[in-house]
Amino acid sequence: MRLSVTGCGYLGAVHAASMAELGHEVVGIDVDERKIADLSAGRAPFFEPGLPEILTSAGATGRLSFTTDPAAASGASVHFIAVGTPQKPGSNAADLTYVEAAIDGLLPHLRPGDLVAGKSTVPVGTAARLAAKVESVGAILAWNPEFLREGFAVKDTIEPDRLVYGIPAGENGVRAKALLDEVYATALSKDTPLVVTDYATAELVKVSANAFLATKISFINAMAEVAEATGADVTHLADAIGYDGRIGRRFLNAGVGFGGGCLPKDIRAFRARAEELGVGDSVSFLRDVDEINLRRRKRVLDIAHEELGELNGKRVAVLGLAFKPDSDDIRDSPALDVAVSLNGLGAHVVATDPEAIANSRAKHPQLVYAESTAEALEGADAVIIVTEWKEYRALDPVAVGEAVAGKVVIDGRNVLDAAAWRAAGWTYRGLGRP
């Protein structure tokens, strides 16, 4: 099946390469010439485990190509829209400029009966509005939200945990489902759950899922604040309530909070859209979710003050810059935010990350970056772990203690063995842990 994918960022590049890996003929389209050049050469323009391998393997078959020419979409039966929907400057609302431009760019190249499938996260009501444009040339619109986890995006695309089709009623809906079924034939043959619904529900699935996850993370971080005030241990608390099958243990890890290009902007856009619809009170709790999340970043700074006193001139090793491990994504990264804030308070920050240094340096050149963990640790008065990369979780407290000037460790992700670090002579501070 011939497919086009407009937008070759995290979502689009992975989707295009994965669909080609599954046997489809795919063309990826983007306005960024450098990104297209990298992808065409089999180079991933960002760090995502597994992506370089499928770019190479799918590219070698001749089924995968990339271009800046929108006309290359001609002849495809299904056209995916995978562009970004960032937060509008000065507003919580989503900026749909790129989605609108992608649809407008496709219109001249659509044939009657073609399917345009939106994957971008958009405010509810967007698909119904865009459908009229697509239908004006005889094509059909569906909304097919993505549920990718950065660091696992290739697996989540090839082996999704569910598929959602938002389709119109009538014959157009029947054709839309048939085309999407053909696209996802491999996943459907493995009994992947499928939900077929309307536009509005499909749009809400993605934002409500992100809102739920954000709420769960902020809930346990709120409990961490209570734990700190009472001497309780939030990690034991999370274990205990996580055994309840109605709650579950996943996303109950207290720490410095969530970030990235999805959860923060999606919950804000959800609130903004709900207010436009006159149901803002229904999701007003998301304001508290956002505030709790941001407050945890400040808590790391407070602990640094408590342990080091005056921060001016103190050397602080910040381990982690990406918003999560197995990614180089620094969008709304709590880790990078902590590093920048410490620097602003006069600390001599030396920051490192296995993959995100280049992106961080481009955005915040004022920071000092170390290419290795050992370099970052050398002579540090305190060590702060803010991204839970495996190599940081596995640090030997005895060996690290020989490299630093002061044995203070702030575990911003609660991933270290507190007893082992204290036994090695460290002052250990976690979030919500005694």
SEZAKE-388562 format. One line per 2 residues: number of its first residue (from 1); their letters; for each residue x, y, z of C-alpha. Coordinates in steps of 0.001 Angstrom, whole numbers, plus 500000, padded with zeros to 6 digits. Example, Ala and Ser with C-alpha at 12.3 -4.5 7.8 and 13.67 -1.06 7.14 Angstrom:
! residues 2
1) AS) 512300,495500,507800; 513670,498940,507140
***
This chain:
! residues 434
1) MR) 500000,500000,500000; 501318,503465,499153
3) LS) 501290,505930,502058; 502442,509495,502623
5) VT) 503408,511010,505962; 503468,514793,506281
7) GC) 505699,515874,509147; 508914,513987,509912
9) GY) 509587,514839,513530; 509450,512286,516365
11) LG) 506036,511004,515389; 506233,511242,511606
13) AV) 509718,509846,511069; 509030,506843,513283
15) HA) 505624,506261,511684; 506997,506483,508147
17) AS) 509920,504139,508806; 507786,501680,510764
19) MA) 505103,501513,508083; 507799,500839,505465
21) EL) 509291,498182,507721; 505864,496521,507753
23) GH) 505847,496366,503957; 504129,499554,502806
25) EV) 505577,501979,500262; 506010,505231,502177
27) VG) 507092,508777,501390; 507838,511160,504249
29) ID) 507404,514884,503587; 508751,517787,505618
31) VD) 509761,521406,504998; 513020,520998,506942
33) ER) 515665,520290,504286; 518319,519207,506776
35) KI) 515967,516735,508436; 514997,515278,505068
37) AD) 518659,514973,504066; 519447,513084,507282
39) LS) 516498,510740,506937; 517223,510119,503267
41) AG) 520752,509097,504238; 519413,506717,506878
43) RA) 520390,508997,509770; 517901,509675,512556
45) PF) 517799,513435,513261; 517067,512700,516917
47) FE) 517844,509905,519355; 515261,507123,519359
49) PG) 516314,503512,520015; 515651,501272,517024
51) LP) 514962,504064,514540; 518380,504050,512777
53) EI) 518046,500314,512225; 514642,500467,510546
55) LT) 515612,503551,508542; 518449,501457,507130
57) SA) 516511,498251,506622; 513374,499869,505186
59) GA) 515445,502237,503053; 517382,499335,501577
61) TG) 514149,497824,500246; 513314,500963,498269
63) RL) 509992,501239,500073; 510954,504328,502100
65) SF) 511811,507792,500783; 511820,511343,502097
67) TT) 511344,514664,500340; 510435,518314,500792
69) DP) 508082,518203,497775; 504383,517907,498760
71) AA) 503611,516640,495254; 505305,513373,496210
73) AS) 502128,512509,498118; 500326,512039,494794
75) GA) 499297,508456,494218; 499198,507451,497886
77) SV) 495944,505986,499150; 496395,507072,502779
79) HF) 498007,510348,503836; 499051,510676,507472
81) IA) 499320,514084,509151; 502003,513934,511846
83) VG) 502999,517567,512410; 503464,519286,515751
85) TP) 500794,521136,517696; 502870,523233,520096
87) QK) 501523,525547,522748; 500688,529004,521419
89) PG) 502995,531740,522704; 501284,533560,525549
91) SN) 498430,531054,525681; 497618,527554,526878
93) AA) 495872,526738,523603; 497349,524475,520922
95) DL) 498801,526101,517824; 497218,524397,514797
97) TY) 499216,526341,512206; 501181,523283,511101
99) VE) 498120,521050,510886; 496275,523604,508754
101) AA) 499315,524035,506499; 499715,520276,506112
103) ID) 496088,519850,505044; 496266,522797,502654
105) GL) 499482,521443,501138; 497907,518046,500548
107) LP) 494662,519199,498925; 496049,519631,495380
109) HL) 497463,516106,495454; 494438,514183,496746
111) RP) 492243,511980,494604; 488586,511133,495241
113) GD) 488473,508265,497719; 491883,508992,499262
115) LV) 492068,508962,503045; 493713,511690,505117
117) AG) 494453,510304,508596; 495364,512772,511305
119) KS) 497781,511548,513950; 498648,514903,515527
121) TV) 497191,515676,518948; 494528,518332,518383
123) PV) 491760,520031,520381; 488406,518293,520171
125) GT) 486392,519673,517262; 489375,520116,514950
127) AA) 488716,517044,512797; 485089,517943,512136
129) RL) 486200,521362,510912; 489001,520007,508719
131) AA) 486789,517297,507235; 484973,519862,505072
133) KV) 488263,520873,503427; 489240,517294,502711
135) ES) 485796,516347,501440; 485783,519334,499073
137) VG) 488152,517371,496797; 486365,514062,497260
139) AI) 488744,512642,499864; 487892,511374,503359
141) LA) 489216,512420,506765; 489854,510105,509714
143) WN) 491529,510793,513049; 493950,508110,514164
145) PE) 495694,509286,517357; 499149,508062,518305
147) FL) 500158,506621,521665; 503929,506543,521383
149) RE) 506349,506597,524275; 509648,508246,523475
151) GF) 512326,505626,523886; 509876,502933,522784
153) AV) 508357,504646,519755; 509367,502049,517166
155) KD) 507953,499178,519214; 504790,501147,519996
157) TI) 504226,501789,516282; 504905,498275,515036
159) EP) 503248,496576,518021; 500664,499097,519315
161) DR) 498736,498330,522491; 495549,499653,520813
163) LV) 494328,501349,517664; 491716,504090,517528
165) YG) 489903,505200,514373; 487818,508359,514423
167) IP) 485787,508142,511205; 482711,509752,509613
169) AG) 479330,508046,509333; 478070,506273,506225
171) EN) 479957,505008,503198; 482913,507307,503797
173) GV) 483351,505760,507211; 483221,502258,505777
175) RA) 485954,503122,503263; 488048,504892,505908
177) KA) 487960,501837,508166; 488813,499489,505294
179) LL) 491847,501578,504331; 493103,501868,507909
181) DE) 492556,498147,508414; 494820,497553,505429
183) VY) 497473,499893,506849; 497412,498139,510220
185) AT) 496832,494607,508934; 499862,493218,510769
187) AL) 498802,494601,514153; 495180,493585,513651
189) SK) 496230,490042,512753; 497724,489841,516263
191) DT) 494397,490804,517878; 495447,494346,518753
193) PL) 492413,496018,520379; 490598,498348,517966
195) VV) 488194,501131,518891; 486175,502566,515995
197) TD) 484455,505779,516956; 483637,509340,515884
199) YA) 485984,512283,515394; 485398,513936,518768
201) TA) 485934,510761,520777; 489126,509907,518891
203) EL) 490483,513385,519590; 489556,513116,523279
205) VK) 491152,509687,523671; 494657,511072,523296
207) VS) 494311,514177,525451; 492323,512398,528151
209) AN) 494926,509607,528302; 497688,512173,528735
211) AF) 495624,514061,531307; 495102,510855,533283
213) LA) 498800,509972,533247; 499774,513505,534231
215) TK) 497248,513396,537067; 498605,510072,538337
217) IS) 502175,511401,538339; 501191,514626,540083
219) FI) 499106,512696,542605; 502101,510714,543813
221) NA) 504209,513872,543821; 501572,515542,546000
223) MA) 501820,512529,548322; 505594,513051,548328
225) EV) 505020,516533,549721; 502854,515064,552480
227) AE) 505458,512365,553098; 508172,514973,553532
229) AT) 506069,516757,556126; 505334,513577,558083
231) GA) 508478,511493,557723; 506749,508881,555587
233) DV) 508431,507194,552606; 506607,507833,549336
235) TH) 508319,504914,547592; 506856,502457,550112
237) LA) 503526,504252,549860; 503540,503856,546072
239) DA) 504387,500166,546362; 501549,499590,548808
241) IG) 498814,501361,546872; 500192,500072,543566
243) YD) 499270,496513,544546; 495641,497573,544255
245) GR) 494592,496355,540811; 492345,499385,540406
247) IG) 495344,501695,540782; 498455,499882,539534
249) RR) 502103,500717,540205; 503044,502280,536852
251) FL) 503426,506083,536827; 503520,506158,540618
253) NA) 507178,507146,540851; 507536,510380,542764
255) GV) 510300,512717,541729; 511027,515908,539891
257) GF) 507958,515524,537679; 507003,515046,534054
259) GG) 508024,517018,530985; 508493,516483,527272
261) GC) 506625,517601,524213; 503275,515995,525071
263) LP) 501983,515892,528634; 502618,519515,529711
265) KD) 501298,521208,526572; 498470,518702,526090
267) IR) 496949,519204,529541; 497164,522972,529080
269) AF) 495550,522795,525642; 492848,520500,527048
271) RA) 492019,523074,529708; 491960,525872,527144
273) RA) 489628,523961,524830; 487325,522933,527679
275) EE) 487014,526587,528670; 486125,527488,525067
277) LG) 483419,524822,525155; 482013,526167,528418
279) VG) 483028,523119,530466; 486233,524465,531977
281) DS) 485167,523418,535481; 485218,519781,534361
283) VS) 488997,519814,533931; 489908,522629,536318
285) FL) 491822,520070,538409; 494431,519973,535625
287) RD) 495597,523400,536750; 496557,521846,540094
289) VD) 498175,518912,538283; 500338,521362,536336
291) EI) 501211,523407,539421; 502192,520337,541472
293) NL) 504408,519182,538640; 506231,522497,538347
295) RR) 506536,522763,542123; 508609,519584,542292
297) RK) 511339,521199,540222; 511592,523968,542769
299) RV) 511757,521402,545564; 515071,520139,544170
301) LD) 516442,523676,544402; 515169,523990,547978
303) IA) 516951,520772,548975; 520165,522026,547378
305) HE) 519869,525192,549485; 519220,523148,552620
307) EL) 522302,521004,552115; 524763,523487,550610
309) GE) 523610,526764,552097; 524643,529594,549782
311) LN) 524711,528155,546262; 526860,530873,544734
313) GK) 530134,529319,543602; 529233,525780,544649
315) RV) 530051,523146,542040; 527007,521005,541303
317) AV) 527028,517973,539037; 523670,517649,537289
319) LG) 523215,514163,535847; 520602,514221,533120
321) LA) 519235,516814,530727; 516646,514983,528624
323) FK) 513117,514903,530008; 513331,511097,530222
325) PD) 515931,508378,529609; 516446,506868,526150
327) SD) 515708,510214,524513; 517511,513415,523572
329) DI) 514297,515445,523886; 514687,518516,526102
331) RD) 511255,520032,525528; 509928,521208,528910
333) SP) 512561,519030,530559; 512526,519155,534371
335) AL) 516198,518153,534345; 517301,521007,532125
337) DV) 515061,523403,534045; 516791,522438,537293
339) AV) 520241,522923,535739; 519348,526346,534353
341) SL) 517754,527442,537638; 520794,526377,539666
343) NG) 523021,528276,537273; 520824,531342,537691
345) LG) 521267,531101,541456; 525039,531318,541069
347) AH) 525973,527650,541304; 528768,526370,539083
349) VV) 526705,523779,537258; 528420,521023,535291
351) AT) 525711,519115,533434; 525847,515913,531448
353) DP) 523584,513465,529626; 524256,510445,527394
355) EA) 522314,511923,524460; 520921,515405,525128
357) IA) 524036,517588,525448; 523932,518945,521890
359) NS) 520282,519950,522122; 520822,521477,525564
361) RA) 523897,523434,524486; 522010,524868,521502
363) KH) 519244,526147,523785; 521295,527063,526875
365) PQ) 524911,527787,525883; 525511,529498,529237
367) LV) 525765,526128,531002; 528960,524108,531342
369) YA) 528582,520643,529819; 530622,517537,530513
371) ES) 530877,514792,527923; 531110,512079,530559
373) TA) 529718,511330,534001; 533228,511175,535443
375) EA) 534019,514675,534188; 530780,516068,535633
377) LE) 531426,514491,539036; 534998,515687,539440
379) GA) 535251,518048,542416; 531475,518429,542814
381) DA) 530076,519734,546098; 526781,517984,545336
383) VI) 525411,515519,542803; 521857,515778,541511
385) IV) 520243,513010,539470; 517355,514373,537433
387) TE) 517034,511927,534527; 516974,508242,535415
389) WK) 519377,506882,532809; 520545,503341,533620
391) EY) 524145,504464,534045; 523125,506915,536771
393) RA) 520970,504359,538554; 523965,502012,538585
395) LD) 526505,504463,540017; 528740,503044,542742
397) PV) 528516,505382,545761; 531988,504391,546962
399) AV) 533650,505099,543608; 531716,508322,543109
401) GE) 532678,509440,546596; 536349,509373,545605
403) AV) 535741,511861,542778; 533668,514533,544510
405) AG) 534482,517276,546984; 531280,516933,548997
407) KV) 529206,513810,549568; 525738,515217,548988
409) VI) 523457,513428,546540; 519977,514639,545630
411) DG) 518013,511836,544028; 515479,513700,541919
413) RN) 513988,510451,540578; 514149,508261,543725
415) VL) 516085,505593,541839; 519107,505116,544096
417) DA) 519504,502720,547014; 519369,505240,549848
419) AA) 520824,502829,552414; 523815,501983,550219
421) WR) 524632,505621,549587; 524323,506533,553259
423) AA) 526484,503566,554218; 529153,504956,551867
425) GW) 529145,508223,553819; 526807,510249,551666
427) TY) 524096,512665,552719; 521254,511231,550661
429) RG) 518144,513298,549882; 515262,511903,547861
431) LG) 511872,513437,547154; 509302,512282,549669
433) RP) 511764,509942,551370; 513077,510266,554933
***
